[in-house]
Amino acid sequence: MRCRDRRRRSQAGFGAGCALLFLALILLTDWAAGTLTVPRALLWTALAAVFLAVLVPPGIRVAPGRLTVRCGLRVRTVRTDALVSVRQQDGVSAQLTLHDADGRHVQVDPRALTASPFLWHGLETGVHRSVRAGTLVEGEQIIERLSEEMDGEAVRGVERASELVGTAPRDGGRRAG
């Protein structure tokens, strides 16, 4: 089973829209001030490209035994069935760092994984294989904690959905009148 982060396309579209809006506004402002030249336009375009690179999230793909992260022109892949360690950085951006037995590593935002059940299932399956193979020496508890958080969020989602269903009118939405 191969799967990709489904949210990435909409997030990339949002990032591209913001970068284009920035470029249009800055070019329009520069033009209105009468200071727009070709070198300045190229500078603003380069700045908008940097803005776009910052806003577009990395692409994540899970295939049997592999997790691939594409960020800009760089592509990194780890074997999830031969993980050696899983670490989570503390701070504003709590990135997961996965290291495999071949010495490769990737960094991924755990929110991107937990937002997509298919991505999460692929990673979790690989982690369980690494545990059974005895290669994972650090980080199993991090995956277990994230799994519990994801399960808790799923339960809360079901509860919210059942509350909505419980408050629906019984007569199909028609009012007596």
C-alpha positions as CSV (number, residue, x, y, z in Angstrom):
1,M,0.0,0.0,0.0
2,R,1.5,3.3,-1.1
3,C,0.0,6.6,0.1
4,R,0.8,10.3,0.2
5,D,-0.1,13.2,2.5
6,R,-3.5,14.3,1.1
7,R,-3.4,17.7,2.8
8,R,-0.2,18.7,1.0
9,R,-1.9,19.7,-2.2
10,S,-4.2,22.2,-0.5
11,Q,-1.4,23.5,1.7
12,A,0.9,23.9,-1.3
13,G,-1.9,25.8,-3.1
14,F,-2.4,28.1,-0.2
15,G,1.4,28.7,0.0
16,A,1.5,29.4,-3.8
17,G,-1.5,31.8,-3.4
18,C,0.2,33.7,-0.6
19,A,3.5,34.0,-2.5
20,L,1.7,35.2,-5.7
21,L,-0.3,37.7,-3.7
22,F,2.9,39.0,-2.0
23,L,4.6,39.3,-5.4
24,A,1.6,41.1,-7.0
25,L,1.3,43.5,-4.1
26,I,5.0,44.3,-3.9
27,L,5.3,44.8,-7.7
28,L,2.2,47.0,-7.7
29,T,3.6,49.1,-4.8
30,D,7.0,49.4,-6.4
31,W,5.4,50.3,-9.8
32,A,3.1,52.9,-8.1
33,A,6.1,54.5,-6.4
34,G,7.8,54.7,-9.8
35,T,10.8,52.7,-8.7
36,L,10.1,49.4,-10.4
37,T,13.0,48.3,-12.6
38,V,13.9,44.9,-14.1
39,P,16.5,44.1,-11.4
40,R,14.0,45.1,-8.7
41,A,11.3,42.9,-10.3
42,L,13.8,40.0,-10.4
43,L,14.6,40.6,-6.7
44,W,10.9,40.6,-5.7
45,T,10.4,37.5,-7.7
46,A,13.3,35.7,-6.0
47,L,11.9,36.8,-2.6
48,A,8.5,35.5,-3.5
49,A,10.1,32.1,-4.5
50,V,11.8,32.0,-1.1
51,F,8.5,32.8,0.5
52,L,6.9,29.9,-1.5
53,A,9.7,27.5,-0.5
54,V,9.1,28.3,3.2
55,L,5.3,28.0,3.0
56,V,5.0,24.7,1.0
57,P,5.2,21.7,3.4
58,P,7.4,18.7,2.6
59,G,5.8,15.9,0.7
60,I,5.5,12.6,2.6
61,R,5.0,9.2,1.0
62,V,4.8,5.9,2.7
63,A,5.4,2.6,0.8
64,P,5.8,-0.9,2.3
65,G,9.0,-0.6,4.4
66,R,9.8,3.0,3.4
67,L,9.0,6.5,4.3
68,T,10.1,9.2,1.9
69,V,10.1,13.0,2.6
70,R,10.5,15.4,-0.3
71,C,11.4,19.0,0.6
72,G,12.2,21.2,-2.3
73,L,14.8,19.5,-4.4
74,R,15.9,17.2,-1.6
75,V,14.5,13.7,-1.3
76,R,15.2,11.5,1.8
77,T,14.1,8.0,2.4
78,V,14.4,5.7,5.4
79,R,13.6,2.0,5.8
80,T,10.8,1.9,8.4
81,D,11.2,-1.9,8.8
82,A,14.9,-1.3,9.9
83,L,14.6,1.8,12.1
84,V,17.3,2.2,14.7
85,S,15.9,5.2,16.5
86,V,13.0,7.6,16.6
87,R,13.6,10.9,18.3
88,Q,11.3,13.9,18.8
89,Q,12.7,17.4,19.2
90,D,11.1,19.6,21.7
91,G,10.1,23.2,21.0
92,V,8.0,25.1,18.6
93,S,8.5,22.6,15.8
94,A,8.4,19.2,17.4
95,Q,9.9,17.2,14.5
96,L,10.3,13.5,14.5
97,T,13.7,12.3,13.4
98,L,13.8,8.7,12.1
99,H,17.2,6.9,11.7
100,D,17.5,3.5,9.9
101,A,20.1,0.8,10.0
102,D,21.6,2.0,6.7
103,G,22.6,5.3,8.3
104,R,19.9,7.4,6.6
105,H,17.6,9.7,8.4
106,V,14.5,11.9,7.7
107,Q,12.8,14.6,9.7
108,V,9.0,14.8,9.6
109,D,6.3,16.8,11.3
110,P,4.3,14.3,13.4
111,R,1.1,16.4,12.8
112,A,1.4,15.5,9.1
113,L,1.5,11.8,10.0
114,T,-1.2,11.8,12.5
115,A,-3.5,13.9,10.2
116,S,-3.4,11.1,7.6
117,P,-4.4,7.7,9.0
118,F,-2.8,5.9,6.0
119,L,0.5,7.6,6.4
120,W,0.4,6.9,10.2
121,H,-0.5,3.2,9.6
122,G,2.4,2.8,7.2
123,L,4.9,4.2,9.7
124,E,3.4,2.3,12.6
125,T,3.6,-0.9,10.7
126,G,7.2,-0.3,9.9
127,V,8.0,0.5,13.5
128,H,6.4,-2.7,14.7
129,R,8.5,-4.6,12.2
130,S,11.6,-2.9,13.5
131,V,10.7,-3.8,17.0
132,R,10.1,-7.5,16.1
133,A,13.4,-7.5,14.2
134,G,15.2,-6.0,17.2
135,T,16.7,-3.1,15.3
136,L,14.8,-0.3,17.1
137,V,16.7,0.6,20.2
138,E,15.3,4.1,20.9
139,G,11.9,5.7,20.5
140,E,9.3,3.1,20.6
141,Q,7.6,5.0,23.4
142,I,7.4,8.1,21.2
143,I,5.4,6.2,18.6
144,E,3.2,4.6,21.3
145,R,2.4,8.1,22.7
146,L,1.6,9.5,19.3
147,S,-0.6,6.5,18.6
148,E,-2.5,7.1,21.8
149,E,-2.9,10.8,21.0
150,M,-4.2,9.9,17.6
151,D,-6.6,7.3,18.9
152,G,-7.8,9.8,21.5
153,E,-8.4,12.4,18.8
154,A,-10.3,9.8,16.7
155,V,-12.5,9.0,19.7
156,R,-13.2,12.7,20.3
157,G,-14.1,13.0,16.6
158,V,-16.6,10.2,16.8
159,E,-18.1,11.7,20.0
160,R,-18.5,15.1,18.2
161,A,-20.1,13.4,15.2
162,S,-22.5,11.4,17.4
163,E,-23.5,14.6,19.2
164,L,-24.3,16.2,15.8
165,V,-26.3,13.1,14.8
166,G,-28.1,13.1,18.2
167,T,-29.2,16.7,17.8
168,A,-30.6,16.3,14.3
169,P,-34.4,16.8,13.9
170,R,-36.3,13.5,13.8
171,D,-38.7,14.7,11.1
172,G,-36.2,15.0,8.4
173,G,-35.7,18.8,8.9
174,R,-39.4,19.7,8.3
175,R,-41.0,21.9,10.8
176,A,-44.5,21.6,12.0
177,G,-46.5,24.6,11.1
